[in-house]
Amino acid sequence: MKILYSCLSKSWGGMEMLTITSIKQLLKRGIEVTLLCSSESRIHTEANSLGIIIHPLNSKILELPLNILKLNGILRSSNFDVVHTHASNDLWLLVPSLKLSLKNIPLFLTKHVGSYIIKKDILHKIIYRRVTKAFAISNVIKENLLETCPLKRNKVTLLHNGIDVEKFKPDNELRKNGRTKLNIREDEILIGMMGRFSQGKGHEEFLNAVHQLNKHNNNLKYIVIGEASRGEDKYAEKIKDMAKNYNLRNITFTGYLHDVRKTLAAMDIFVFPSHAEAFGLALAEAMAMELPTVCSNSDGVLDIAVDGETSFLFKNKNADDLTEKIEMLINSPEKRNLFGKNGRDRIINNFNLETQTDKVIEIYKTKK
Protein backbone atom coordinates (compact mmCIF):
# COMPACT_ATOMS: atom_id res chain seq x y z
CA MET A 1 0.00 0.00 0.00
CA LYS A 2 1.20 3.50 -0.85
CA ILE A 3 -0.17 6.53 1.00
CA LEU A 4 0.15 10.29 0.55
CA TYR A 5 -0.13 12.09 3.89
CA SER A 6 -0.74 15.83 4.18
CA CYS A 7 -0.22 18.35 7.00
CA LEU A 8 0.68 21.84 5.79
CA SER A 9 0.50 23.37 9.27
CA LYS A 10 3.36 25.62 10.37
CA SER A 11 2.69 25.10 14.08
CA TRP A 12 3.91 22.31 16.32
CA GLY A 13 1.35 20.72 18.61
CA GLY A 14 -0.78 17.62 19.02
CA MET A 15 -2.00 17.54 15.41
CA GLU A 16 1.48 17.74 13.93
CA MET A 17 2.98 15.29 16.43
CA LEU A 18 0.21 12.78 15.77
CA THR A 19 0.75 13.08 12.03
CA ILE A 20 4.38 12.04 12.54
CA THR A 21 3.37 9.26 14.96
CA SER A 22 0.81 7.90 12.46
CA ILE A 23 3.36 7.87 9.65
CA LYS A 24 5.88 6.02 11.82
CA GLN A 25 3.24 3.40 12.66
CA LEU A 26 2.39 2.84 8.99
CA LEU A 27 6.06 2.63 8.00
CA LYS A 28 6.53 0.02 10.74
CA ARG A 29 3.79 -2.04 9.05
CA GLY A 30 5.67 -1.92 5.72
CA ILE A 31 3.36 0.71 4.19
CA GLU A 32 5.03 3.37 2.04
CA VAL A 33 4.15 6.91 3.12
CA THR A 34 4.99 10.26 1.54
CA LEU A 35 4.29 13.53 3.40
CA LEU A 36 3.20 16.89 2.01
CA CYS A 37 4.28 19.62 4.44
CA SER A 38 5.09 23.33 4.58
CA SER A 39 8.67 24.25 3.74
CA GLU A 40 10.85 24.96 6.80
CA SER A 41 8.02 24.12 9.21
CA ARG A 42 8.65 22.13 12.38
CA ILE A 43 6.91 19.07 10.92
CA HIS A 44 9.18 19.37 7.86
CA THR A 45 12.25 19.31 10.14
CA GLU A 46 10.97 16.39 12.23
CA ALA A 47 9.95 14.31 9.20
CA ASN A 48 13.26 14.98 7.50
CA SER A 49 15.21 13.87 10.58
CA LEU A 50 13.29 10.58 10.57
CA GLY A 51 14.02 9.90 6.91
CA ILE A 52 10.35 10.21 5.87
CA ILE A 53 9.83 10.91 2.16
CA ILE A 54 8.60 14.52 1.96
CA HIS A 55 7.35 17.01 -0.59
CA PRO A 56 7.77 20.44 1.05
CA LEU A 57 5.53 23.19 -0.36
CA ASN A 58 5.28 26.94 0.17
CA SER A 59 1.90 27.14 1.91
CA LYS A 60 1.17 30.84 1.26
CA ILE A 61 -2.28 31.32 -0.25
CA LEU A 62 -0.80 32.99 -3.35
CA GLU A 63 1.14 29.80 -4.01
CA LEU A 64 -2.01 27.66 -4.13
CA PRO A 65 -2.37 27.54 -7.97
CA LEU A 66 1.30 26.59 -8.35
CA ASN A 67 1.02 23.98 -5.58
CA ILE A 68 -2.02 22.44 -7.29
CA LEU A 69 0.05 22.01 -10.44
CA LYS A 70 2.98 20.58 -8.43
CA LEU A 71 0.75 18.12 -6.60
CA ASN A 72 -0.95 17.15 -9.85
CA GLY A 73 2.48 16.13 -11.14
CA ILE A 74 3.20 14.15 -7.97
CA LEU A 75 -0.14 12.34 -8.18
CA ARG A 76 0.31 11.51 -11.85
CA SER A 77 3.83 10.14 -11.35
CA SER A 78 3.01 8.06 -8.25
CA ASN A 79 0.52 5.26 -7.72
CA PHE A 80 -0.94 6.28 -4.38
CA ASP A 81 -3.66 4.02 -3.00
CA VAL A 82 -4.84 6.53 -0.41
CA VAL A 83 -4.58 10.26 0.32
CA HIS A 84 -4.96 11.20 3.99
CA THR A 85 -4.82 14.73 5.38
CA HIS A 86 -4.59 15.78 9.02
CA ALA A 87 -5.44 19.43 8.27
CA SER A 88 -8.82 20.35 6.79
CA ASN A 89 -7.40 23.47 5.10
CA ASP A 90 -5.29 21.14 2.95
CA LEU A 91 -8.48 20.03 1.19
CA TRP A 92 -8.33 23.23 -0.87
CA LEU A 93 -5.09 21.91 -2.35
CA LEU A 94 -5.87 18.20 -2.42
CA VAL A 95 -9.33 18.20 -4.00
CA PRO A 96 -8.46 20.35 -7.07
CA SER A 97 -5.20 18.42 -7.53
CA LEU A 98 -7.00 15.07 -7.44
CA LYS A 99 -9.58 16.41 -9.91
CA LEU A 100 -6.87 17.66 -12.26
CA SER A 101 -4.92 14.39 -12.06
CA LEU A 102 -8.04 12.36 -12.97
CA LYS A 103 -7.16 10.03 -10.09
CA ASN A 104 -10.07 8.45 -8.23
CA ILE A 105 -8.04 7.92 -5.05
CA PRO A 106 -9.89 7.68 -1.70
CA LEU A 107 -9.43 10.87 0.34
CA PHE A 108 -9.51 10.68 4.15
CA LEU A 109 -9.53 13.55 6.62
CA THR A 110 -8.63 13.41 10.31
CA LYS A 111 -10.21 16.32 12.15
CA HIS A 112 -8.14 17.36 15.17
CA VAL A 113 -9.71 20.69 16.12
CA GLY A 114 -13.22 22.06 16.19
CA SER A 115 -14.48 24.95 14.08
CA TYR A 116 -16.80 27.81 14.96
CA ILE A 117 -17.50 28.61 11.30
CA ILE A 118 -20.35 26.95 9.41
CA LYS A 119 -18.90 25.54 6.20
CA LYS A 120 -22.01 24.55 4.25
CA ASP A 121 -21.81 26.99 1.35
CA ILE A 122 -21.56 25.73 -2.24
CA LEU A 123 -17.73 25.80 -2.34
CA HIS A 124 -17.36 23.78 0.85
CA LYS A 125 -20.00 21.34 -0.37
CA ILE A 126 -17.95 20.77 -3.53
CA ILE A 127 -14.74 20.29 -1.50
CA TYR A 128 -16.22 17.99 1.16
CA ARG A 129 -18.12 15.93 -1.40
CA ARG A 130 -14.73 14.51 -2.44
CA VAL A 131 -13.94 13.29 1.13
CA THR A 132 -14.34 9.52 1.41
CA LYS A 133 -14.40 9.44 5.20
CA ALA A 134 -13.66 11.88 8.03
CA PHE A 135 -12.14 10.66 11.30
CA ALA A 136 -13.05 12.60 14.46
CA ILE A 137 -10.59 12.25 17.34
CA SER A 138 -13.28 12.68 20.03
CA ASN A 139 -17.04 12.84 20.42
CA VAL A 140 -17.02 16.62 20.69
CA ILE A 141 -15.12 16.86 17.39
CA LYS A 142 -17.50 14.39 15.75
CA GLU A 143 -20.52 16.49 16.65
CA ASN A 144 -18.69 19.67 15.62
CA LEU A 145 -17.90 18.15 12.22
CA LEU A 146 -21.53 17.25 11.63
CA GLU A 147 -22.71 20.67 12.79
CA THR A 148 -20.26 22.79 10.78
CA CYS A 149 -19.33 20.76 7.69
CA PRO A 150 -21.42 19.37 4.79
CA LEU A 151 -20.85 15.75 5.80
CA LYS A 152 -23.46 13.06 6.39
CA ARG A 153 -23.25 11.07 9.60
CA ASN A 154 -22.25 7.87 7.76
CA LYS A 155 -19.16 9.69 6.46
CA VAL A 156 -17.89 10.56 9.96
CA THR A 157 -16.21 7.96 12.16
CA LEU A 158 -15.04 8.34 15.75
CA LEU A 159 -11.38 7.34 15.84
CA HIS A 160 -9.56 8.35 19.01
CA ASN A 161 -5.88 9.14 18.93
CA GLY A 162 -3.69 6.21 19.90
CA ILE A 163 -1.03 6.01 22.61
CA ASP A 164 2.04 3.80 22.39
CA VAL A 165 1.46 1.92 25.64
CA GLU A 166 4.82 0.15 25.42
CA LYS A 167 6.65 3.45 25.12
CA PHE A 168 4.51 5.25 27.71
CA LYS A 169 4.45 2.94 30.71
CA PRO A 170 5.50 3.13 34.37
CA ASP A 171 9.21 2.57 34.85
CA ASN A 172 10.91 2.71 38.26
CA GLU A 173 14.35 3.33 36.75
CA LEU A 174 13.03 6.21 34.66
CA ARG A 175 11.33 7.62 37.75
CA LYS A 176 14.50 7.41 39.83
CA ASN A 177 16.62 9.04 37.12
CA GLY A 178 14.02 11.72 36.47
CA ARG A 179 13.68 12.70 40.11
CA THR A 180 17.45 12.70 40.58
CA LYS A 181 17.89 15.00 37.60
CA LEU A 182 15.18 17.35 38.91
CA ASN A 183 16.52 17.16 42.48
CA ILE A 184 13.24 15.83 43.92
CA ARG A 185 13.50 14.22 47.35
CA GLU A 186 11.57 11.07 48.26
CA ASP A 187 9.35 13.01 50.66
CA GLU A 188 8.47 15.62 48.04
CA ILE A 189 5.45 15.45 45.72
CA LEU A 190 6.06 16.55 42.14
CA ILE A 191 3.01 17.98 40.38
CA GLY A 192 3.19 18.80 36.68
CA MET A 193 1.38 19.83 33.54
CA MET A 194 2.34 19.52 29.89
CA GLY A 195 1.17 21.54 26.93
CA ARG A 196 1.97 24.19 24.39
CA PHE A 197 2.13 27.76 25.74
CA SER A 198 -1.14 28.82 24.18
CA GLN A 199 -4.25 30.66 25.34
CA GLY A 200 -6.74 28.21 26.81
CA LYS A 201 -4.28 25.53 27.90
CA GLY A 202 -4.91 26.47 31.54
CA HIS A 203 -1.48 27.73 32.60
CA GLU A 204 -3.07 30.61 34.55
CA GLU A 205 -5.29 28.28 36.58
CA PHE A 206 -2.36 25.95 37.23
CA LEU A 207 -0.12 28.75 38.55
CA ASN A 208 -2.98 30.12 40.64
CA ALA A 209 -3.43 26.66 42.17
CA VAL A 210 0.33 26.38 42.80
CA HIS A 211 0.24 29.73 44.58
CA GLN A 212 -2.62 28.57 46.83
CA LEU A 213 -1.14 25.12 47.52
CA ASN A 214 2.19 26.62 48.56
CA LYS A 215 0.49 28.52 51.40
CA HIS A 216 -0.08 25.35 53.44
CA ASN A 217 2.26 22.73 51.94
CA ASN A 218 6.06 22.73 52.17
CA ASN A 219 6.84 19.45 50.40
CA LEU A 220 5.61 20.26 46.89
CA LYS A 221 7.45 20.93 43.66
CA TYR A 222 6.01 21.71 40.24
CA ILE A 223 7.03 21.33 36.64
CA VAL A 224 5.64 22.71 33.37
CA ILE A 225 6.61 20.94 30.13
CA GLY A 226 6.18 22.73 26.82
CA GLU A 227 7.18 25.67 24.68
CA ALA A 228 5.59 28.49 22.75
CA SER A 229 4.63 27.61 19.21
CA ARG A 230 4.57 29.99 16.26
CA GLY A 231 3.26 33.41 17.35
CA GLU A 232 2.86 32.47 21.03
CA ASP A 233 6.06 33.90 22.57
CA LYS A 234 4.30 36.84 24.27
CA TYR A 235 1.87 34.50 25.99
CA ALA A 236 4.74 32.31 27.22
CA GLU A 237 6.47 35.36 28.70
CA LYS A 238 3.22 36.39 30.37
CA ILE A 239 2.96 33.00 32.09
CA LYS A 240 6.58 33.08 33.28
CA ASP A 241 6.07 36.64 34.57
CA MET A 242 3.00 35.38 36.42
CA ALA A 243 5.15 32.75 38.16
CA LYS A 244 7.64 35.47 39.17
CA ASN A 245 4.87 37.71 40.50
CA TYR A 246 3.58 34.81 42.62
CA ASN A 247 7.19 34.29 43.78
CA LEU A 248 7.04 30.60 42.84
CA ARG A 249 10.52 29.33 43.58
CA ASN A 250 9.59 25.66 43.52
CA ILE A 251 8.51 25.48 39.85
CA THR A 252 10.53 24.48 36.78
CA PHE A 253 9.75 25.35 33.17
CA THR A 254 11.45 22.71 31.02
CA GLY A 255 10.68 24.01 27.52
CA TYR A 256 10.08 21.46 24.77
CA LEU A 257 11.31 17.94 25.56
CA HIS A 258 11.87 15.55 22.69
CA ASP A 259 11.25 12.61 25.04
CA VAL A 260 8.97 13.44 27.97
CA ARG A 261 8.89 10.00 29.57
CA LYS A 262 11.61 10.56 32.19
CA THR A 263 9.96 13.78 33.34
CA LEU A 264 6.48 12.25 33.40
CA ALA A 265 7.81 9.25 35.34
CA ALA A 266 9.23 11.62 37.95
CA MET A 267 5.79 13.11 38.66
CA ASP A 268 3.35 12.11 41.38
CA ILE A 269 0.31 14.02 40.06
CA PHE A 270 -0.47 15.21 36.54
CA VAL A 271 -2.72 18.21 35.94
CA PHE A 272 -4.56 18.86 32.69
CA PRO A 273 -6.34 22.22 33.01
CA SER A 274 -7.09 22.89 29.32
CA HIS A 275 -10.26 24.91 28.72
CA ALA A 276 -11.38 23.23 25.48
CA GLU A 277 -9.28 20.30 24.32
CA ALA A 278 -10.28 18.33 21.25
CA PHE A 279 -8.73 15.17 22.71
CA GLY A 280 -5.95 15.59 25.25
CA LEU A 281 -2.89 13.70 24.02
CA ALA A 282 -0.73 14.83 26.95
CA LEU A 283 -3.39 13.60 29.38
CA ALA A 284 -3.58 10.18 27.71
CA GLU A 285 0.21 9.83 27.75
CA ALA A 286 0.33 10.71 31.45
CA MET A 287 -2.40 8.19 32.23
CA ALA A 288 -0.51 5.53 30.26
CA MET A 289 2.47 6.26 32.53
CA GLU A 290 0.17 5.35 35.46
CA LEU A 291 -0.13 8.90 36.78
CA PRO A 292 -3.19 10.01 38.76
CA THR A 293 -4.69 13.08 37.11
CA VAL A 294 -6.72 16.19 37.77
CA CYS A 295 -8.49 17.46 34.64
CA SER A 296 -10.96 20.09 33.51
CA ASN A 297 -14.46 18.70 32.95
CA SER A 298 -14.71 19.73 29.31
CA ASP A 299 -14.78 18.53 25.70
CA GLY A 300 -12.38 15.75 24.61
CA VAL A 301 -11.13 15.23 28.16
CA LEU A 302 -14.46 13.52 28.89
CA ASP A 303 -13.64 10.79 26.34
CA ILE A 304 -10.48 9.92 28.26
CA ALA A 305 -10.79 10.61 31.99
CA VAL A 306 -13.41 9.12 34.32
CA ASP A 307 -14.20 11.19 37.40
CA GLY A 308 -13.50 9.35 40.65
CA GLU A 309 -11.98 6.40 38.81
CA THR A 310 -8.93 7.61 36.86
CA SER A 311 -9.06 11.29 37.76
CA PHE A 312 -10.64 14.11 39.67
CA LEU A 313 -12.46 16.44 37.30
CA PHE A 314 -12.62 20.11 38.27
CA LYS A 315 -14.90 22.90 37.08
CA ASN A 316 -13.49 24.30 33.86
CA LYS A 317 -11.44 27.51 34.36
CA ASN A 318 -12.02 27.39 38.12
CA ALA A 319 -8.65 27.66 39.90
CA ASP A 320 -10.17 27.23 43.37
CA ASP A 321 -11.81 23.94 42.42
CA LEU A 322 -8.58 22.83 40.73
CA THR A 323 -6.67 23.59 43.94
CA GLU A 324 -9.17 21.58 46.00
CA LYS A 325 -8.97 18.54 43.69
CA ILE A 326 -5.14 18.55 43.65
CA GLU A 327 -5.16 18.81 47.45
CA MET A 328 -7.37 15.72 47.63
CA LEU A 329 -4.73 13.71 45.74
CA ILE A 330 -1.88 15.21 47.76
CA ASN A 331 -3.56 13.95 50.92
CA SER A 332 -4.35 10.45 49.62
CA PRO A 333 -1.48 8.22 48.43
CA GLU A 334 -4.05 5.40 48.17
CA LYS A 335 -6.19 7.40 45.76
CA ARG A 336 -3.12 8.35 43.71
CA ASN A 337 -2.19 4.68 43.39
CA LEU A 338 -5.75 3.62 42.46
CA PHE A 339 -6.24 6.38 39.88
CA GLY A 340 -2.86 5.63 38.33
CA LYS A 341 -3.58 1.94 37.81
CA ASN A 342 -7.13 2.56 36.58
CA GLY A 343 -5.89 5.23 34.21
CA ARG A 344 -3.32 2.99 32.54
CA ASP A 345 -5.90 0.21 32.17
CA ARG A 346 -8.29 2.64 30.49
CA ILE A 347 -5.65 3.77 27.97
CA ILE A 348 -4.64 0.19 27.15
CA ASN A 349 -8.26 -0.88 26.63
CA ASN A 350 -9.49 2.16 24.68
CA PHE A 351 -6.61 4.14 23.17
CA ASN A 352 -3.93 1.63 22.24
CA LEU A 353 -1.93 2.92 19.25
CA GLU A 354 -1.59 -0.54 17.71
CA THR A 355 -5.36 -1.13 17.81
CA GLN A 356 -6.13 2.32 16.41
CA THR A 357 -3.64 1.78 13.57
CA ASP A 358 -5.29 -1.56 12.73
CA LYS A 359 -8.64 0.23 12.45
CA VAL A 360 -7.25 2.86 10.07
CA ILE A 361 -5.57 0.31 7.82
CA GLU A 362 -8.77 -1.74 7.64
CA ILE A 363 -10.68 1.36 6.53
CA TYR A 364 -7.98 2.13 3.95
CA LYS A 365 -8.41 -1.35 2.53
CA THR A 366 -12.19 -1.12 2.27
CA LYS A 367 -11.83 2.37 0.71
CA LYS A 368 -15.02 3.59 2.33
C-alpha positions, -999 to 999 in steps of 0.1 A, spaced: 0 0 0 12 35 -8 -2 65 10 1 103 5 -1 121 39 -7 158 42 -2 183 70 7 218 58 5 234 93 34 256 104 27 251 141 39 223 163 13 207 186 -8 176 190 -20 175 154 15 177 139 30 153 164 2 128 158 8 131 120 44 120 125 34 93 150 8 79 125 34 79 97 59 60 118 32 34 127 24 28 90 61 26 80 65 0 107 38 -20 91 57 -19 57 34 7 42 50 34 20 42 69 31 50 103 15 43 135 34 32 169 20 43 196 44 51 233 46 87 243 37 108 250 68 80 241 92 87 221 124 69 191 109 92 194 79 122 193 101 110 164 122 100 143 92 133 150 75 152 139 106 133 106 106 140 99 69 103 102 59 98 109 22 86 145 20 73 170 -6 78 204 10 55 232 -4 53 269 2 19 271 19 12 308 13 -23 313 -3 -8 330 -33 11 298 -40 -20 277 -41 -24 275 -80 13 266 -83 10 240 -56 -20 224 -73 0 220 -104 30 206 -84 7 181 -66 -10 171 -98 25 161 -111 32 142 -80 -1 123 -82 3 115 -119 38 101 -114 30 81 -82 5 53 -77 -9 63 -44 -37 40 -30 -48 65 -4 -46 103 3 -50 112 40 -48 147 54 -46 158 90 -54 194 83 -88 203 68 -74 235 51 -53 211 30 -85 200 12 -83 232 -9 -51 219 -23 -59 182 -24 -93 182 -40 -85 203 -71 -52 184 -75 -70 151 -74 -96 164 -99 -69 177 -123 -49 144 -121 -80 124 -130 -72 100 -101 -101 85 -82 -80 79 -50 -99 77 -17 -94 109 3 -95 107 41 -95 135 66 -86 134 103 -102 163 122 -81 174 152 -97 207 161 -132 221 162 -145 249 141 -168 278 150 -175 286 113 -204 270 94 -189 255 62 -220 245 43 -218 270 13 -216 257 -22 -177 258 -23 -174 238 9 -200 213 -4 -179 208 -35 -147 203 -15 -162 180 12 -181 159 -14 -147 145 -24 -139 133 11 -143 95 14 -144 94 52 -137 119 80 -121 107 113 -131 126 145 -106 122 173 -133 127 200 -170 128 204 -170 166 207 -151 169 174 -175 144 157 -205 165 167 -187 197 156 -179 181 122 -215 172 116 -227 207 128 -203 228 108 -193 208 77 -214 194 48 -208 157 58 -235 131 64 -233 111 96 -223 79 78 -192 97 65 -179 106 100 -162 80 122 -150 83 158 -114 73 158 -96 83 190 -59 91 189 -37 62 199 -10 60 226 20 38 224 15 19 256 48 1 254 66 34 251 45 52 277 45 29 307 55 31 344 92 26 348 109 27 383 144 33 368 130 62 347 113 76 377 145 74 398 166 90 371 140 117 365 137 127 401 174 127 406 179 150 376 152 174 389 165 172 425 132 158 439 135 142 473 116 111 483 93 130 507 85 156 480 54 154 457 61 166 421 30 180 404 32 188 367 14 198 335 23 195 299 12 215 269 20 242 244 21 278 257 -11 288 242 -43 307 253 -67 282 268 -43 255 279 -49 265 315 -15 277 326 -31 306 346 -53 283 366 -24 259 372 -1 287 385 -30 301 406 -34 267 422 3 264 428 2 297 446 -26 286 468 -11 251 475 22 266 486 5 285 514 -1 254 534 23 227 519 61 227 522 68 195 504 56 203 469 74 209 437 60 217 402 70 213 366 56 227 334 66 209 301 62 227 268 72 257 247 56 285 227 46 276 192 46 300 163 33 334 174 29 325 210 61 339 226 43 368 243 19 345 260 47 323 272 65 354 287 32 364 304 30 330 321 66 331 333 61 366 346 30 354 364 52 327 382 76 355 392 49 377 405 36 348 426 72 343 438 70 306 428 105 293 436 96 257 435 85 255 399 105 245 368 98 254 332 115 227 310 107 240 275 101 215 248 113 179 256 119 155 227 112 126 250 90 134 280 89 100 296 116 106 322 100 138 333 65 122 334 78 93 353 92 116 380 58 131 387 33 121 414 3 140 401 -5 152 365 -27 182 359 -46 189 327 -63 222 330 -71 229 293 -103 249 287 -114 232 255 -93 203 243 -103 183 212 -87 152 227 -60 156 252 -29 137 240 -7 148 269 -34 136 294 -36 102 277 2 98 277 3 107 315 -24 82 322 -5 55 303 25 63 325 2 53 355 -1 89 368 -32 100 388 -47 131 371 -67 162 378 -85 175 346 -110 201 335 -145 187 330 -147 197 293 -148 185 257 -124 158 246 -111 152 282 -145 135 289 -136 108 263 -105 99 283 -108 106 320 -134 91 343 -142 112 374 -135 94 406 -120 64 388 -89 76 369 -91 113 378 -106 141 397 -125 164 373 -126 201 383 -149 229 371 -135 243 339 -114 275 344 -120 274 381 -86 277 399 -102 272 434 -118 239 424 -86 228 407 -67 236 439 -92 216 460 -90 185 437 -51 186 436 -52 188 475 -74 157 476 -47 137 457 -19 152 478 -36 139 509 -44 105 496 -15 82 484 -40 54 482 -62 74 458 -31 83 437 -22 47 434 -57 36 425 -62 64 399 -29 56 383 -36 19 378 -71 26 366 -59 52 342 -33 30 325 -59 2 322 -83 26 305 -56 38 280 -46 2 271 -83 -9 266 -95 22 247 -66 41 232 -39 16 222 -19 29 193 -16 -5 177 -54 -11 178 -61 23 164 -36 18 136 -53 -16 127 -86 2 124 -72 29 101 -56 3 78 -88 -17 76 -107 14 65 -80 21 40 -84 -13 25 -122 -11 23 -118 24 7 -150 36 23 
